[in-house]
Amino acid sequence: MKKQVFQELEIQKIGRNPWQPRKSFDGPKFDELMKSVREKGVLEPILVRNLEVCKKETTEGFPTEGKKVDFELVAGERRFRAAWAVAQENGGLRGATIPAMVRSLTDDEAFDIMTIENLHREDLTELEEAENFKAYLDRHGMEALAGLADRTEIHERYIRRRIRLLRIGRLDAQRW
């Protein structure tokens, strides 16, 4: 296992993973998470990687957009966003921290962890799931399908059918 260090990190020093397939972070489940963070704090650390090693930039649409960040979020974006929102409610990000595991990861390792972790989520939409599968196979090639199926315990045929949804969606969009 790669070296990892547990730290309390300043929220404003963490940037988004540009490969994150999830687009929606609101709704009743997120409201429950925010309530828990308000009452008890973040109980499970997020996973980040140090940007000095990875040389990645933050992406748009994230709380730290356009700011210099030291870490890239790999896993735990819902917890991060809830902690960020609660910090904003309590007077701002200055001094707000979140528990994190800092791990040295290559781009490929971070991508794989983020992909596999997201595919185990119950609240991914069908489109987000399909985009996640497609991104993984675009990056690793179709020969990686069997390995992805084994790692996620999701049948290969199911993965192929989900990816086909993306093609159908594009065809419908072109008709309109």
Secondary structure as UniProt FT lines:
FT   STRAND          4..10
FT   HELIX           11..13
FT   STRAND          14..15
FT   TURN            18..19
FT   HELIX           28..40
FT   STRAND          46..50
FT   HELIX           51..54
FT   TURN            63..66
FT   STRAND          71..75
FT   HELIX           77..89
FT   TURN            90..91
FT   TURN            94..95
FT   STRAND          97..103
FT   HELIX           107..119
FT   HELIX           126..140
FT   HELIX           142..144
FT   HELIX           145..152
FT   HELIX           156..175
//
